[in-house]
């Protein structure tokens, strides 16, 4: 049969107080966790509202563009697109004649294109829309 | 860039004004929502900070208890 040993605690009250305080703090922490859950729910709902607002703004902007006379802009756009196409064709010709370094650059570029294909479609759409707007701005300047 | 005069049909012009007005209102709403999100984020950060402080306090208390018991054993 095993013998039982006892250890004397000199200041049991202070230890009890410390343990009780710790329990109190843990309960506070649980309360904070619940609060955080609520905060995150509120944040998510506000983000949904923000998304809706952004969509509506996008729609309004599209309507605004529709209403503005765009015949002149359209011609300029076509011109700038033609110019950029010419430039890219020239660059491609140079690459065909060019050196190994350029070939490597093309490889890197193709890798970048492949990587960008992996991105979500929505991001692609937004980036192309941004590029279009930038083009328009450049043609206007 | 050549500067030509641009004319807009009056009915289109009125609609443009309406769209602009709506756009401004929507922009205002968006700004408000964004402000609300910022407020919530600050609130969240404060709660996380107090969470962290609480846990640190608990750790201190437990360390003290553990130290007391350990010292008694010695």
Backbone of each chain as ProteinMPNN parsed JSONL, in Angstrom:
{"seq_chain_A": "XXXXXXXXXXXXXXXXXXXXXXXXXXXXXXXXXXXXXXXXXXXXXXXXXXXXXXXXXXXXXXXXXXXXXXXXXXXXXXXXXXXXXXXXXXXXXXXXXXXXXXXXXXXXXXXXXXXXXXXXXXXXXXXXXXXXXXXXXXXXX", "coords_chain_A": {"N_chain_A": [[0.843, -1.196, 0.0], [0.5, 2.185, -0.904], [2.118, 5.039, 0.572], [0.661, 8.053, 1.841], [1.439, 11.407, 1.222], [1.512, 14.735, 2.509], [1.507, 18.16, 1.609], [2.345, 21.237, 2.977], [0.617, 24.26, 2.605], [1.604, 27.492, 2.76], [0.406, 30.048, 2.467], [-2.558, 29.784, 1.884], [-4.81, 31.27, 1.256], [-4.019, 33.392, -0.405], [-3.252, 32.0, -2.688], [-5.654, 30.838, -3.36], [-7.08, 33.139, -3.924], [-5.659, 34.076, -6.147], [-6.151, 32.025, -7.984], [-8.903, 32.226, -8.206], [-9.088, 34.766, -9.283], [-7.863, 34.303, -11.71], [-9.725, 32.563, -12.849], [-11.824, 34.326, -13.088], [-10.765, 36.096, -14.969], [-10.534, 34.387, -17.136], [-13.2, 33.926, -17.662], [-13.914, 36.491, -18.438], [-12.474, 36.598, -20.771], [-13.824, 34.714, -22.294], [-16.195, 36.061, -22.584], [-15.318, 38.221, -24.114], [-14.667, 36.854, -26.422], [-17.18, 36.117, -27.359], [-18.183, 38.649, -27.85], [-16.476, 39.428, -29.881], [-17.259, 37.656, -31.883], [-19.766, 38.674, -32.453], [-19.042, 41.237, -33.325], [-17.627, 40.573, -35.631], [-19.656, 39.483, -37.183], [-21.225, 41.752, -37.569], [-19.399, 43.269, -38.997], [-19.073, 41.743, -41.309], [-21.642, 41.938, -42.392], [-21.728, 44.647, -42.933], [-19.739, 44.797, -44.84], [-20.951, 43.382, -46.886], [-22.979, 45.156, -47.479], [-21.426, 47.26, -48.391], [-20.343, 46.107, -50.672], [-22.659, 45.899, -52.221], [-23.24, 48.602, -52.553], [-21.021, 49.37, -54.042], [-21.418, 47.905, -56.38], [-23.743, 49.133, -57.279], [-22.788, 51.701, -57.706], [-21.039, 51.162, -59.768], [-22.854, 50.406, -61.742], [-24.245, 52.818, -62.042], [-22.201, 54.445, -62.971], [-21.673, 53.241, -65.41], [-24.069, 53.747, -66.697], [-23.935, 56.496, -66.791], [-21.749, 56.864, -68.477], [-22.869, 55.808, -70.752], [-24.811, 57.664, -71.365], [-23.396, 59.967, -71.946], [-22.048, 61.72, -74.799], [-20.333, 59.603, -76.947], [-19.171, 59.221, -79.387], [-16.974, 60.617, -80.501], [-14.989, 59.938, -78.696], [-14.912, 57.21, -79.139], [-13.797, 56.982, -81.712], [-11.229, 57.936, -81.23], [-10.375, 56.047, -79.45], [-10.268, 53.757, -81.068], [-8.213, 54.568, -82.771], [-6.046, 54.738, -80.962], [-5.896, 52.093, -80.145], [-5.23, 50.892, -82.56], [-2.705, 52.029, -82.965], [-1.301, 50.983, -80.737], [-1.431, 48.284, -81.371], [0.118, 48.219, -83.714], [2.598, 48.869, -82.63], [3.067, 46.634, -80.983], [3.248, 44.62, -82.886], [5.549, 45.451, -84.223], [7.407, 45.169, -82.171], [7.275, 42.398, -81.795], [8.325, 41.523, -84.249], [10.965, 42.41, -83.981], [11.717, 40.776, -81.927], [11.719, 38.285, -83.134], [13.866, 38.552, -84.836], [15.733, 39.03, -82.981], [17.867, 38.502, -80.009], [19.107, 35.799, -77.815], [18.605, 36.541, -75.246], [16.307, 38.066, -75.429], [14.548, 36.087, -76.12], [14.47, 34.683, -73.784], [13.242, 36.57, -72.204], [10.726, 36.563, -73.363], [9.933, 34.045, -72.635], [9.747, 34.355, -69.863], [7.742, 36.271, -69.813], [5.627, 34.788, -70.895], [5.329, 32.975, -68.885], [4.445, 34.646, -66.871], [1.998, 35.395, -67.971], [0.743, 32.917, -67.923], [0.597, 32.566, -65.18], [-1.075, 34.665, -64.524], [-3.377, 33.764, -65.674], [-4.274, 31.954, -63.902], [-5.455, 33.433, -61.925], [-8.487, 34.564, -60.235], [-11.51, 34.951, -62.19], [-13.0, 37.313, -61.868], [-11.206, 39.203, -60.887], [-9.611, 39.457, -63.128], [-11.411, 40.601, -64.882], [-11.835, 43.081, -63.646], [-9.257, 44.13, -63.746], [-8.921, 44.338, -66.523], [-10.887, 46.172, -67.087], [-9.865, 48.353, -65.729], [-7.526, 48.775, -67.19], [-8.626, 49.524, -69.605], [-9.849, 51.949, -68.904], [-7.587, 53.398, -68.212], [-6.375, 53.533, -70.712], [-8.243, 55.092, -72.079], [-8.009, 57.454, -70.64], [-5.367, 58.126, -71.227], [-5.607, 58.576, -73.964], [-7.146, 60.808, -73.938], [-5.537, 62.713, -72.793]], "CA_chain_A": [[0.0, 0.0, 0.0], [1.311, 3.409, -1.028], [1.954, 6.003, 1.656], [0.165, 9.34, 1.391], [2.177, 12.559, 1.763], [0.805, 16.02, 2.438], [2.389, 19.33, 1.526], [1.718, 22.371, 3.653], [0.567, 25.506, 1.844], [1.76, 28.548, 3.762], [-0.583, 31.122, 2.339], [-3.574, 29.208, 0.981], [-5.766, 32.287, 0.808], [-3.509, 34.15, -1.56], [-3.311, 31.108, -3.855], [-7.07, 30.731, -3.718], [-7.456, 34.421, -4.562], [-5.047, 34.11, -7.483], [-6.869, 31.089, -8.855], [-10.229, 32.798, -8.485], [-8.891, 35.886, -10.219], [-7.593, 33.712, -13.021], [-11.013, 32.079, -13.375], [-12.584, 35.521, -13.467], [-10.185, 36.594, -16.222], [-10.883, 33.447, -18.211], [-14.603, 34.202, -18.007], [-13.883, 37.749, -19.205], [-11.961, 36.26, -22.1], [-14.917, 34.054, -23.028], [-17.145, 37.122, -22.94], [-14.707, 38.968, -25.229], [-14.783, 36.013, -27.611], [-18.566, 36.252, -27.834], [-18.287, 40.006, -28.396], [-15.758, 39.425, -31.153], [-18.117, 36.966, -32.858], [-20.81, 39.629, -32.814], [-18.384, 42.295, -34.107], [-17.317, 40.045, -36.964], [-20.928, 39.369, -37.914], [-21.587, 43.121, -37.986], [-18.439, 43.69, -40.023], [-19.406, 41.029, -42.548], [-22.872, 42.49, -42.975], [-21.376, 45.963, -43.494], [-18.964, 44.55, -46.063], [-21.935, 43.016, -47.907], [-23.629, 46.424, -47.861], [-20.429, 47.995, -49.171], [-20.281, 45.463, -51.993], [-23.864, 46.293, -52.956], [-23.053, 50.012, -52.93], [-20.017, 49.433, -55.112], [-22.072, 47.41, -57.602], [-24.676, 50.174, -57.719], [-21.954, 52.788, -58.242], [-20.537, 50.674, -61.056], [-23.978, 50.484, -62.662], [-24.517, 54.24, -62.302], [-21.106, 54.96, -63.791], [-21.888, 52.708, -66.76], [-25.207, 54.498, -67.248], [-23.414, 57.837, -67.02], [-20.929, 56.78, -69.691], [-23.788, 55.555, -71.858], [-25.543, 58.89, -71.678], [-22.495, 60.98, -72.506], [-21.742, 61.447, -76.21], [-19.054, 58.898, -76.982], [-18.753, 58.999, -80.769], [-15.627, 61.163, -80.656], [-14.107, 59.113, -77.872], [-14.795, 55.903, -79.753], [-12.832, 57.099, -82.812], [-9.893, 58.07, -80.635], [-10.046, 54.739, -78.869], [-9.874, 52.885, -82.184], [-6.885, 55.02, -83.209], [-5.016, 54.347, -79.979], [-5.765, 50.629, -80.194], [-4.469, 50.585, -83.778], [-1.306, 52.397, -82.721], [-0.686, 50.024, -79.798], [-1.284, 47.022, -82.115], [1.276, 48.381, -84.586], [3.796, 48.801, -81.78], [3.294, 45.25, -80.522], [3.697, 43.856, -84.059], [6.962, 45.816, -84.432], [8.188, 44.54, -81.09], [7.337, 40.958, -82.065], [9.281, 41.351, -85.352], [12.312, 42.559, -83.426], [12.006, 39.597, -81.102], [12.032, 37.18, -84.04], [15.233, 38.772, -85.306], [16.57, 39.325, -81.811], [18.839, 37.613, -79.389], [18.647, 34.768, -76.879], [18.107, 37.245, -74.058], [14.912, 38.42, -75.697], [13.78, 34.831, -76.081], [14.264, 34.388, -72.368], [12.231, 37.523, -71.741], [9.434, 36.075, -73.846], [9.582, 32.899, -71.782], [9.307, 34.898, -68.568], [6.438, 36.906, -70.028], [4.603, 33.747, -71.057], [5.082, 32.412, -67.551], [3.604, 35.626, -66.155], [0.652, 35.267, -68.542], [0.17, 31.675, -67.385], [0.273, 32.802, -63.766], [-2.236, 35.547, -64.442], [-4.559, 32.988, -66.062], [-4.726, 31.222, -62.724], [-6.194, 34.335, -61.032], [-9.927, 34.467, -60.422], [-12.008, 35.676, -63.361], [-13.487, 38.641, -61.495], [-10.032, 40.073, -60.799], [-9.22, 39.716, -64.517], [-12.374, 41.56, -65.449], [-11.579, 44.392, -63.049], [-7.994, 44.647, -64.286], [-9.088, 44.759, -67.919], [-11.67, 47.415, -67.046], [-8.924, 49.401, -65.318], [-6.643, 49.034, -68.33], [-9.426, 50.276, -70.588], [-10.009, 53.317, -68.393], [-6.278, 54.042, -68.34], [-6.198, 53.823, -72.143], [-9.111, 56.227, -72.395], [-7.409, 58.644, -70.015], [-4.177, 58.482, -71.99], [-6.006, 59.138, -75.254], [-7.716, 62.14, -73.699], [-4.526, 63.663, -72.329]], "C_chain_A": [[0.884, 1.255, 0.0], [1.048, 4.349, 0.141], [1.481, 7.342, 1.095], [0.966, 10.447, 2.079], [1.345, 13.821, 1.615], [1.828, 17.152, 2.403], [1.662, 20.503, 2.146], [1.744, 23.609, 2.728], [0.553, 26.648, 2.849], [0.654, 29.599, 3.7], [-1.698, 30.665, 1.389], [-4.55, 30.245, 0.447], [-5.295, 33.027, -0.424], [-3.556, 33.289, -2.829], [-4.754, 30.972, -4.334], [-7.527, 31.996, -4.459], [-6.916, 34.482, -5.992], [-5.784, 33.204, -8.456], [-8.252, 31.618, -9.223], [-10.141, 33.956, -9.468], [-8.632, 35.372, -11.634], [-8.882, 33.212, -13.665], [-11.855, 33.246, -13.872], [-12.097, 36.047, -14.824], [-10.526, 35.685, -17.408], [-12.317, 33.678, -18.655], [-14.729, 35.495, -18.817], [-13.467, 37.465, -20.638], [-13.048, 35.598, -22.946], [-15.944, 35.089, -23.476], [-16.622, 37.932, -24.125], [-14.848, 38.177, -26.534], [-16.177, 36.137, -28.221], [-18.766, 37.627, -28.484], [-17.647, 40.068, -29.783], [-16.574, 38.746, -32.253], [-19.174, 37.929, -33.389], [-20.234, 40.736, -33.717], [-18.117, 41.816, -35.519], [-18.565, 39.883, -37.815], [-21.333, 40.736, -38.46], [-20.696, 43.581, -39.126], [-18.771, 43.037, -41.364], [-20.645, 41.61, -43.213], [-22.593, 43.86, -43.595], [-20.585, 45.814, -44.787], [-19.905, 44.162, -47.214], [-22.634, 44.274, -48.42], [-22.683, 47.223, -48.768], [-20.315, 47.436, -50.587], [-21.472, 45.874, -52.852], [-23.732, 47.736, -53.437], [-22.094, 50.125, -54.116], [-20.62, 48.987, -56.442], [-22.994, 48.481, -58.171], [-23.914, 51.348, -58.328], [-21.433, 52.433, -59.629], [-21.621, 50.811, -62.127], [-24.25, 51.941, -63.054], [-23.447, 54.843, -63.214], [-21.259, 54.506, -65.246], [-23.006, 53.48, -67.458], [-24.752, 55.919, -67.637], [-22.593, 57.872, -68.32], [-21.79, 56.595, -70.929], [-24.433, 56.846, -72.335], [-24.663, 59.965, -72.306], [-22.217, 60.681, -73.974], [-20.375, 60.789, -76.328], [-18.541, 58.634, -78.384], [-17.287, 59.409, -80.972], [-14.601, 60.301, -79.914], [-13.85, 57.781, -78.548], [-13.755, 55.92, -80.876], [-11.415, 57.13, -82.259], [-9.426, 56.738, -80.074], [-9.531, 53.803, -79.953], [-8.472, 53.255, -82.645], [-5.797, 54.552, -82.256], [-4.8, 52.835, -79.995], [-4.942, 50.22, -81.419], [-2.989, 50.854, -83.564], [-0.612, 51.373, -81.822], [-0.472, 48.676, -80.479], [-0.058, 47.061, -83.01], [2.566, 48.197, -83.798], [4.099, 47.364, -81.378], [3.787, 44.379, -81.686], [5.17, 44.138, -84.318], [7.859, 45.129, -83.405], [8.347, 43.051, -81.349], [8.34, 40.666, -83.181], [10.713, 41.398, -84.841], [12.693, 41.322, -82.638], [12.396, 38.416, -81.973], [13.468, 37.308, -84.52], [16.229, 38.762, -84.146], [17.398, 38.203, -81.237], [18.216, 36.604, -78.422], [18.034, 35.406, -75.639], [16.639, 37.596, -74.231], [14.018, 37.19, -75.639], [13.466, 34.456, -74.634], [13.176, 35.291, -71.787], [10.83, 37.054, -72.132], [8.965, 34.912, -72.982], [9.02, 33.371, -70.445], [7.921, 35.506, -68.704], [5.331, 35.864, -70.144], [4.276, 33.093, -69.721], [4.17, 33.329, -66.756], [2.163, 35.522, -66.636], [-0.032, 34.028, -67.995], [-0.281, 31.864, -65.941], [-0.974, 33.658, -63.638], [-3.516, 34.828, -64.839], [-5.15, 32.263, -64.862], [-5.559, 32.092, -61.771], [-7.693, 34.184, -61.251], [-10.409, 35.378, -61.546], [-12.394, 37.116, -63.029], [-12.338, 39.646, -61.438], [-9.577, 40.443, -62.212], [-10.123, 40.777, -65.138], [-12.071, 42.972, -64.96], [-10.291, 44.974, -63.613], [-8.144, 45.106, -65.728], [-9.892, 46.054, -67.988], [-10.772, 48.59, -66.678], [-8.013, 49.796, -66.475], [-7.351, 49.871, -69.383], [-9.552, 51.739, -70.18], [-8.697, 54.083, -68.536], [-6.001, 54.44, -69.788], [-6.983, 55.075, -72.532], [-8.506, 57.517, -71.871], [-6.209, 59.116, -70.819], [-4.563, 59.137, -73.316], [-6.572, 60.546, -75.09], [-6.658, 63.187, -73.342], [-3.704, 64.24, -73.494]], "O_chain_A": [[1.845, 1.38, 0.76], [-0.073, 4.452, 0.638], [1.864, 7.72, -0.012], [1.155, 10.453, 3.296], [0.557, 13.941, 0.677], [2.862, 17.107, 3.069], [0.485, 20.73, 1.863], [2.779, 23.943, 2.152], [-0.357, 26.771, 3.669], [0.059, 29.981, 4.708], [-1.769, 31.103, 0.241], [-5.056, 30.122, -0.669], [-6.058, 33.263, -1.361], [-3.862, 33.788, -3.912], [-5.039, 30.987, -5.531], [-8.243, 31.938, -5.459], [-7.618, 34.884, -6.92], [-6.012, 33.569, -9.61], [-8.713, 31.491, -10.357], [-10.981, 34.115, -10.354], [-9.119, 35.932, -12.616], [-9.111, 33.406, -14.859], [-12.503, 33.175, -14.915], [-12.892, 36.392, -15.698], [-10.77, 36.15, -18.521], [-12.63, 33.637, -19.845], [-15.531, 35.59, -19.747], [-14.026, 38.012, -21.589], [-13.184, 35.871, -24.139], [-16.489, 35.016, -24.578], [-17.381, 38.286, -25.028], [-15.109, 38.741, -27.597], [-16.33, 36.248, -29.437], [-19.422, 37.754, -29.517], [-18.185, 40.664, -30.717], [-16.584, 39.193, -33.4], [-19.441, 37.996, -34.589], [-20.836, 41.12, -34.72], [-18.344, 42.541, -36.488], [-18.536, 40.118, -39.023], [-21.721, 40.879, -39.62], [-21.155, 44.195, -40.089], [-18.755, 43.686, -42.41], [-20.698, 41.756, -44.434], [-23.142, 44.198, -44.644], [-20.742, 46.607, -45.716], [-19.692, 44.554, -48.361], [-22.853, 44.44, -49.62], [-23.102, 47.786, -49.78], [-20.205, 48.18, -51.563], [-21.331, 46.16, -54.041], [-24.068, 48.054, -54.577], [-22.334, 50.877, -55.061], [-20.378, 49.592, -57.486], [-23.028, 48.711, -59.38], [-24.334, 51.918, -59.335], [-21.388, 53.267, -60.533], [-21.366, 51.257, -63.246], [-24.456, 52.257, -64.225], [-23.744, 55.639, -64.105], [-21.013, 55.268, -66.182], [-22.91, 53.821, -68.637], [-25.144, 56.453, -68.675], [-22.729, 58.781, -69.139], [-21.504, 57.133, -71.999], [-24.581, 57.089, -73.532], [-25.134, 60.775, -73.104], [-22.156, 59.514, -74.363], [-19.374, 61.339, -75.868], [-17.572, 57.896, -78.555], [-16.481, 58.663, -81.529], [-13.524, 59.987, -80.421], [-12.728, 57.274, -78.542], [-12.938, 55.007, -80.991], [-10.522, 56.443, -82.754], [-8.264, 56.353, -80.2], [-8.505, 53.143, -79.79], [-7.638, 52.382, -82.883], [-4.762, 54.038, -82.679], [-3.673, 52.356, -79.875], [-4.084, 49.34, -81.346], [-2.132, 50.044, -83.918], [0.51, 50.948, -82.097], [0.521, 47.996, -80.223], [0.711, 46.102, -83.079], [3.485, 47.491, -84.213], [5.249, 46.927, -81.427], [4.637, 43.509, -81.498], [5.951, 43.228, -84.594], [8.916, 44.589, -83.731], [9.427, 42.497, -81.149], [9.109, 39.708, -83.1], [11.554, 40.573, -85.197], [13.839, 40.873, -82.672], [13.281, 37.637, -81.62], [14.199, 36.322, -84.607], [17.419, 38.511, -84.333], [17.607, 37.149, -81.838], [17.001, 36.553, -78.232], [17.078, 34.889, -75.06], [15.833, 37.447, -73.312], [12.882, 37.249, -75.169], [12.375, 33.988, -74.305], [12.325, 34.863, -71.008], [9.885, 37.136, -71.347], [7.788, 34.796, -72.64], [7.998, 32.886, -69.959], [7.045, 35.306, -67.862], [4.249, 36.019, -69.579], [3.138, 32.712, -69.449], [3.255, 32.882, -66.066], [1.226, 35.554, -65.839], [-1.213, 34.054, -67.647], [-1.349, 31.411, -65.528], [-1.82, 33.426, -62.774], [-4.607, 35.208, -64.414], [-6.349, 31.991, -64.804], [-6.277, 31.572, -60.917], [-8.13, 33.736, -62.311], [-9.817, 36.421, -61.824], [-12.143, 38.028, -63.816], [-12.472, 40.787, -61.88], [-9.205, 41.587, -62.472], [-9.673, 41.702, -65.813], [-12.051, 43.926, -65.736], [-10.226, 46.163, -63.924], [-7.578, 46.124, -66.125], [-9.629, 46.921, -68.822], [-10.896, 49.68, -67.237], [-7.758, 50.977, -66.714], [-6.778, 50.788, -69.97], [-9.385, 52.646, -70.996], [-8.683, 55.251, -68.924], [-5.472, 55.517, -70.065], [-6.478, 55.975, -73.203], [-8.489, 58.538, -72.559], [-6.033, 60.309, -71.069], [-3.945, 60.111, -73.745], [-6.485, 61.37, -76.0], [-6.851, 64.383, -73.558], [-2.809, 65.056, -73.273]]}, "seq_chain_B": "XXXXXXXXXXXXXXXXXXXXXXXXXXXXXXXXXXXXXXXXXXXXXXXXXXXXXXXXXXXXXXXXXXXXXXXXXX", "coords_chain_B": {"N_chain_B": [[-4.666, 67.094, -78.911], [-7.734, 67.879, -80.374], [-9.994, 70.503, -79.737], [-13.285, 70.228, -79.747], [-16.668, 71.417, -79.881], [-19.118, 69.948, -77.786], [-22.301, 68.579, -77.935], [-25.206, 67.827, -76.061], [-28.18, 65.955, -75.982], [-31.166, 67.409, -74.678], [-32.896, 65.834, -73.094], [-31.237, 63.732, -72.444], [-29.377, 65.15, -71.041], [-30.803, 65.934, -68.765], [-31.233, 63.439, -67.668], [-28.63, 62.71, -67.176], [-28.007, 64.501, -65.179], [-29.711, 63.537, -63.194], [-28.62, 60.977, -62.818], [-26.105, 61.655, -61.928], [-26.745, 62.902, -59.546], [-27.837, 60.766, -58.123], [-25.579, 59.189, -58.056], [-23.878, 60.696, -56.449], [-25.287, 60.562, -54.026], [-25.179, 57.83, -53.552], [-22.484, 57.501, -53.322], [-22.008, 58.9, -51.014], [-23.402, 57.27, -49.213], [-21.828, 55.007, -49.436], [-19.447, 55.939, -48.392], [-20.246, 56.359, -45.774], [-20.815, 53.72, -44.978], [-18.29, 52.639, -45.173], [-16.978, 54.124, -43.216], [-18.312, 53.115, -41.008], [-17.415, 50.479, -41.078], [-14.735, 50.9, -40.529], [-14.941, 51.881, -37.909], [-15.978, 49.592, -36.643], [-13.845, 47.889, -37.028], [-11.9, 49.113, -35.454], [-13.083, 48.778, -32.982], [-13.02, 46.016, -32.859], [-10.28, 45.575, -32.8], [-9.657, 46.736, -30.341], [-10.993, 44.973, -28.614], [-9.583, 42.642, -29.123], [-7.108, 43.402, -28.159], [-7.685, 43.722, -25.418], [-8.324, 41.132, -24.858], [-5.881, 39.902, -25.229], [-4.448, 41.179, -23.185], [-5.828, 40.238, -20.946], [-5.266, 37.486, -21.076], [-2.545, 37.555, -20.688], [-2.464, 38.484, -18.089], [-3.697, 36.343, -16.764], [-1.77, 34.439, -17.21], [0.342, 35.512, -15.726], [-0.752, 35.338, -13.104], [-1.019, 32.569, -12.823], [1.602, 31.816, -13.061], [2.607, 32.915, -10.729], [1.251, 31.393, -8.79], [2.222, 28.874, -9.417], [4.902, 29.281, -8.881], [4.829, 29.762, -6.128], [3.946, 27.244, -5.183], [6.004, 25.636, -6.037], [8.169, 26.7, -4.673], [7.42, 25.995, -2.098], [7.659, 23.258, -2.191], [10.372, 23.035, -2.3]], "CA_chain_B": [[-6.107, 66.837, -78.851], [-8.5, 69.014, -80.882], [-11.117, 70.798, -78.845], [-14.525, 70.509, -80.448], [-17.821, 71.569, -78.997], [-19.914, 68.727, -77.652], [-23.69, 68.883, -77.58], [-25.94, 66.687, -75.496], [-29.644, 66.127, -76.046], [-31.647, 67.948, -73.396], [-33.441, 64.744, -72.247], [-30.064, 63.029, -71.919], [-28.753, 66.043, -70.058], [-31.571, 65.814, -67.519], [-30.98, 62.111, -67.086], [-27.256, 62.746, -66.646], [-28.073, 65.193, -63.88], [-30.326, 62.598, -62.234], [-27.654, 59.906, -62.541], [-25.045, 62.258, -61.108], [-27.303, 63.112, -58.217], [-27.912, 59.431, -57.501], [-24.192, 58.756, -57.854], [-23.375, 61.415, -55.271], [-25.955, 59.996, -52.845], [-24.653, 56.475, -53.344], [-21.095, 57.68, -52.871], [-22.134, 59.316, -49.615], [-23.78, 56.052, -48.475], [-20.648, 54.125, -49.434], [-18.502, 56.53, -47.443], [-20.787, 56.077, -44.432], [-20.615, 52.288, -44.691], [-16.851, 52.448, -44.979], [-16.688, 54.674, -41.881], [-18.85, 52.156, -40.041], [-16.494, 49.328, -41.076], [-13.516, 51.341, -39.826], [-15.298, 51.911, -36.483], [-16.089, 48.198, -36.177], [-12.491, 47.332, -37.008], [-11.223, 49.663, -34.267], [-13.702, 48.087, -31.849], [-12.489, 44.639, -32.89], [-8.878, 45.651, -32.382], [-9.664, 46.995, -28.892], [-11.392, 43.732, -27.938], [-8.468, 41.688, -29.247], [-6.059, 43.874, -27.243], [-8.045, 43.401, -24.037], [-8.227, 39.673, -24.805], [-4.453, 39.617, -25.065], [-4.062, 41.643, -21.845], [-6.431, 39.291, -19.999], [-4.515, 36.233, -21.106], [-1.233, 37.819, -20.072], [-2.724, 38.573, -16.643], [-3.92, 34.965, -16.298], [-0.458, 33.786, -17.233], [1.067, 36.033, -14.557], [-1.33, 34.763, -11.875], [-0.688, 31.138, -12.776], [3.047, 31.74, -12.802], [2.81, 33.194, -9.306], [0.773, 30.215, -8.056], [3.164, 27.785, -9.677], [6.139, 29.617, -8.182], [4.552, 29.521, -4.7], [3.904, 25.806, -4.911], [7.343, 25.103, -6.288], [9.019, 27.13, -3.55], [7.039, 25.224, -0.91], [8.232, 21.924, -2.349], [11.784, 23.103, -1.954]], "C_chain_B": [[-6.864, 68.064, -79.357], [-9.716, 69.22, -79.99], [-12.345, 71.17, -79.649], [-15.65, 70.698, -79.444], [-18.608, 70.263, -78.966], [-21.312, 69.117, -77.224], [-24.38, 67.623, -77.078], [-27.426, 66.984, -75.595], [-30.158, 66.521, -74.669], [-32.185, 66.845, -72.474], [-32.308, 63.927, -71.644], [-29.406, 63.839, -70.808], [-29.462, 65.933, -68.707], [-31.304, 64.478, -66.832], [-29.578, 62.055, -66.486], [-27.233, 63.404, -65.276], [-28.647, 64.284, -62.799], [-29.323, 61.524, -61.813], [-26.544, 60.437, -61.633], [-25.489, 62.449, -59.675], [-27.344, 61.802, -57.431], [-26.515, 58.935, -57.133], [-23.614, 59.395, -56.59], [-23.953, 60.832, -53.986], [-25.364, 58.638, -52.506], [-23.226, 56.537, -52.804], [-21.069, 58.051, -51.383], [-22.451, 58.102, -48.726], [-22.566, 55.124, -48.337], [-19.631, 54.618, -48.412], [-18.932, 56.236, -46.01], [-20.547, 54.62, -44.034], [-19.15, 52.012, -44.386], [-16.42, 52.969, -43.591], [-17.126, 53.704, -40.787], [-17.915, 50.949, -39.919], [-15.22, 49.682, -40.31], [-13.759, 51.35, -38.313], [-15.319, 50.493, -35.907], [-14.701, 47.576, -36.058], [-11.71, 47.823, -35.778], [-11.736, 48.955, -33.011], [-13.131, 46.669, -31.724], [-11.053, 44.608, -32.352], [-8.773, 45.856, -30.862], [-9.985, 45.723, -28.116], [-10.246, 42.716, -27.966], [-7.347, 42.077, -28.281], [-6.397, 43.524, -25.794], [-8.009, 41.885, -23.811], [-6.779, 39.273, -24.479], [-3.998, 39.991, -23.635], [-4.575, 40.693, -20.772], [-5.614, 38.011, -19.907], [-3.147, 36.394, -20.447], [-1.361, 37.864, -18.546], [-2.912, 37.179, -16.041], [-2.583, 34.236, -16.199], [0.379, 34.213, -16.018], [0.596, 35.387, -13.259], [-0.911, 33.305, -11.727], [0.804, 30.943, -12.495], [3.342, 31.937, -11.315], [2.419, 31.969, -8.464], [1.788, 29.084, -8.175], [4.474, 28.01, -8.908], [5.988, 29.337, -6.681], [4.623, 28.039, -4.358], [5.294, 25.189, -5.054], [8.287, 25.449, -5.134], [8.72, 26.332, -2.291], [7.641, 23.836, -0.968], [9.696, 21.899, -1.984], [11.944, 23.365, -0.458]], "O_chain_B": [[-6.671, 69.166, -78.842], [-10.368, 68.272, -79.552], [-12.447, 72.281, -80.17], [-15.594, 70.209, -78.316], [-18.745, 69.572, -79.975], [-21.496, 69.883, -76.278], [-24.172, 66.522, -77.589], [-27.877, 68.099, -75.333], [-29.671, 66.05, -73.641], [-31.984, 66.881, -71.26], [-32.386, 63.484, -70.498], [-28.951, 63.307, -69.796], [-28.826, 65.851, -67.656], [-31.169, 64.391, -65.612], [-29.356, 61.445, -65.44], [-26.556, 62.954, -64.352], [-28.167, 64.248, -61.666], [-29.188, 61.202, -60.633], [-26.105, 59.764, -60.701], [-24.744, 62.203, -58.726], [-26.953, 61.73, -56.266], [-26.293, 58.353, -56.071], [-22.959, 58.738, -55.781], [-23.246, 60.628, -53.0], [-25.086, 58.33, -51.347], [-22.823, 55.741, -51.956], [-20.229, 57.581, -50.615], [-21.869, 57.923, -47.656], [-22.316, 54.545, -47.28], [-19.035, 53.836, -47.671], [-18.113, 55.91, -45.15], [-20.134, 54.326, -42.913], [-18.815, 51.259, -43.472], [-15.618, 52.345, -42.897], [-16.431, 53.495, -39.793], [-17.653, 50.457, -38.821], [-14.695, 48.873, -39.545], [-12.919, 50.899, -37.534], [-14.762, 50.226, -34.842], [-14.417, 46.834, -35.118], [-10.969, 47.067, -35.15], [-10.973, 48.588, -32.117], [-12.81, 46.2, -30.631], [-10.677, 43.738, -31.567], [-7.937, 45.252, -30.191], [-9.353, 45.42, -27.105], [-9.976, 42.029, -26.981], [-6.717, 41.218, -27.664], [-5.533, 43.089, -25.033], [-7.702, 41.418, -22.714], [-6.505, 38.449, -23.606], [-3.277, 39.241, -22.976], [-3.868, 40.377, -19.814], [-5.311, 37.519, -18.82], [-2.659, 35.503, -19.752], [-0.507, 37.364, -17.815], [-2.379, 36.864, -14.977], [-2.312, 33.519, -15.235], [1.032, 33.392, -15.374], [1.396, 34.951, -12.431], [-0.502, 32.866, -10.652], [1.203, 30.021, -11.783], [4.177, 31.255, -10.722], [3.145, 31.562, -7.557], [2.158, 28.437, -7.196], [5.068, 27.077, -8.367], [6.873, 28.763, -6.046], [5.263, 27.632, -3.388], [5.688, 24.324, -4.272], [9.082, 24.625, -4.682], [9.619, 26.024, -1.51], [8.079, 23.291, 0.045], [10.213, 20.92, -1.446], [13.068, 23.458, 0.036]]}, "name": "protein", "num_of_chains": 2, "seq": "XXXXXXXXXXXXXXXXXXXXXXXXXXXXXXXXXXXXXXXXXXXXXXXXXXXXXXXXXXXXXXXXXXXXXXXXXXXXXXXXXXXXXXXXXXXXXXXXXXXXXXXXXXXXXXXXXXXXXXXXXXXXXXXXXXXXXXXXXXXXXXXXXXXXXXXXXXXXXXXXXXXXXXXXXXXXXXXXXXXXXXXXXXXXXXXXXXXXXXXXXXXXXXXXXXXXXXX"}
